[in-house]
Amino acid sequence: MISFSLWTEVTISGFFYLVGVFFIILNLAGVKDFAFLSGLKDYVTLLAVFTLFISYLFGVLTLRMLQILLSPISQSLAKLLKNKDLAVIDRDVAAEHNVIIFQYGSERLQREVDLQFSLYVMFSSLIFSIPFVGLTSYLWLAKIHLTLLGQAVLITSFAFGIVFLIIGYRQRKNHNRLKDKAVKHLQDTIKKQMAKR
């Protein structure tokens, strides 16, 4: 389910990828400091809009790529660890659950399911985007002889990646549990109403 509010979470994640690409460009161009940015002060508004647009684009592209690339890995891990929470949910089942929730569920339930899904998307996207920034900034900082700072940034970013992995896993469980309970309750309610007719 893609909610209207999902663009915020996707843009946040995409911004980190954009910053990572920025550090790659700095590294390849041999730029040693940020002094060149002072010449861009007249274009701050334009740069802000460009950054927002490119961040959203990167966020959407990486979200879709990660879904495609990580789905088989998640399925294999689910089978190996015998953990149903890691398994990828069948699209037909997910679509059926969404129809039930959005056709028969209250507006509050719909908002809550959207919120849980949005948080899951954001945390799972940050699992890779923050370490990507850490790695690219480390490479740039090492090139300009600030290796110790680069190592601190790298270690911190990978620690955040692990934290977001744990939070994302828990958020996915919360989202799936909420949806399953809601669908079961709504299906029972529908059956009771049909039996009364």
C-alpha positions in Angstrom: 0.0 0.0 0.0 1.5 3.3 -1.0 0.1 6.2 1.0 0.1 9.8 0.0 2.4 10.6 2.9 5.1 8.2 1.8 6.8 10.8 -0.3 8.3 12.3 2.9 9.9 9.0 4.0 11.2 8.3 0.5 12.6 11.8 0.2 14.5 11.5 3.6 16.1 8.3 2.4 16.8 9.7 -1.0 18.5 12.7 0.5 21.1 10.4 2.2 21.8 8.8 -1.2 22.2 12.2 -2.8 24.7 13.2 -0.1 26.6 10.0 -0.8 26.7 10.8 -4.5 27.9 14.3 -3.7 30.8 12.8 -1.8 31.6 10.5 -4.7 31.7 13.5 -7.0 33.9 15.4 -4.6 36.2 12.4 -4.4 36.4 12.0 -8.2 36.9 15.7 -8.8 39.7 16.0 -6.3 37.9 18.7 -4.3 39.5 19.1 -0.9 37.1 21.5 0.9 33.7 23.1 0.6 34.9 26.6 -0.4 33.3 26.3 -3.8 29.8 26.3 -2.2 30.2 30.0 -1.2 29.9 30.9 -4.9 26.4 29.2 -5.0 24.8 31.4 -2.3 22.7 33.3 -5.0 21.2 30.0 -6.1 20.1 28.6 -2.7 16.4 28.5 -3.6 17.0 26.7 -6.9 19.5 24.3 -5.2 16.9 23.5 -2.5 14.2 22.7 -5.1 16.7 20.6 -7.1 17.8 18.8 -3.9 14.3 18.0 -2.9 13.4 16.7 -6.4 16.6 14.6 -6.8 16.2 13.3 -3.2 12.7 12.1 -4.0 13.8 10.5 -7.3 16.8 8.7 -5.6 14.5 7.6 -2.8 11.9 6.1 -5.1 14.5 4.4 -7.4 16.4 2.9 -4.5 13.3 1.8 -2.7 12.1 -0.1 -5.8 15.6 -1.5 -6.5 16.0 -2.7 -2.9 12.6 -4.4 -3.0 13.5 -6.3 -6.1 17.0 -7.2 -4.9 16.3 -8.0 -1.3 13.0 -10.0 -1.8 14.8 -13.3 -2.8 17.3 -12.8 0.1 14.5 -12.2 2.6 12.7 -15.3 1.3 15.8 -17.5 1.6 16.5 -16.2 5.1 12.9 -16.8 6.1 13.2 -20.5 5.0 16.6 -20.9 6.5 15.7 -19.4 9.9 12.1 -20.7 9.8 11.0 -17.2 10.6 7.7 -16.2 9.0 8.3 -12.5 9.8 11.1 -12.3 7.3 9.0 -13.9 4.5 7.8 -11.7 1.6 4.0 -11.5 1.7 2.3 -12.8 -1.4 1.1 -9.8 -3.5 -2.4 -11.2 -4.0 -2.8 -11.7 -0.3 -1.5 -8.2 0.5 -3.8 -6.7 -2.2 -6.8 -8.6 -0.7 -5.9 -7.4 2.8 -5.6 -3.8 1.6 -9.0 -3.9 -0.1 -10.6 -5.3 3.0 -9.0 -2.6 5.2 -9.7 0.3 2.9 -13.2 -0.8 2.0 -14.5 -1.9 5.4 -12.1 -0.4 7.9 -12.6 2.9 9.7 -10.7 6.0 8.7 -8.6 5.8 11.9 -7.6 2.2 11.1 -6.6 3.2 7.6 -4.5 6.1 8.9 -2.8 3.7 11.5 -2.0 1.1 8.8 -0.6 3.9 6.6 1.5 5.2 9.4 2.9 1.8 10.3 3.8 1.2 6.7 5.4 4.6 6.2 7.6 4.1 9.3 8.6 0.6 8.0 9.5 2.0 4.6 11.6 4.9 6.2 13.5 2.6 8.6 14.2 0.0 6.0 15.4 2.6 3.5 17.7 4.1 6.1 19.4 0.7 6.6 21.4 1.2 3.4 21.3 5.0 2.8 23.1 6.1 6.0 26.0 3.5 5.7 26.3 4.6 2.0 26.9 8.2 3.1 29.3 7.0 5.8 31.3 5.0 3.3 31.4 7.7 0.6 32.3 10.4 3.1 35.0 8.2 4.6 36.6 7.7 1.2 36.6 11.5 0.6 37.9 12.3 4.1 40.7 9.7 3.8 41.7 11.3 0.4 42.0 14.7 2.1 44.0 13.2 5.0 41.3 13.2 7.6 41.3 9.5 8.0 40.5 9.4 11.8 37.4 11.6 11.3 36.5 9.4 8.3 36.7 6.2 10.4 34.5 7.7 13.1 31.9 8.7 10.5 32.1 5.2 8.9 31.7 3.3 12.2 28.9 5.6 13.3 27.0 5.3 10.0 27.3 1.5 10.1 26.1 1.4 13.7 23.1 3.5 12.6 22.5 1.1 9.8 22.4 -1.8 12.3 20.1 0.1 14.6 17.7 0.9 11.7 17.9 -2.8 10.6 16.6 -3.8 14.1 14.0 -1.0 14.2 12.9 -1.8 10.6 12.4 -5.5 11.4 10.3 -4.7 14.5 8.3 -2.1 12.5 7.6 -4.7 9.8 6.3 -7.1 12.5 4.2 -4.4 14.0 2.7 -3.5 10.6 2.0 -7.1 9.7 0.5 -7.8 13.1 -1.8 -4.8 12.9 -2.9 -5.7 9.4 -3.5 -9.3 10.2 -5.6 -8.5 13.3 -7.6 -5.8 11.5 -8.3 -8.1 8.5 -9.4 -11.0 10.8 -11.7 -8.7 12.8 -13.2 -7.1 9.6 -13.7 -10.5 8.0 -15.4 -11.8 11.1 -17.6 -8.7 11.2 -18.5 -9.1 7.5 -19.4 -12.8 8.1 -21.7 -11.9 11.0 -23.4 -9.3 8.9 -23.9 -11.7 6.0 -25.3 -14.3 8.4 -27.9 -11.9 9.7 -29.3 -11.4 6.2 
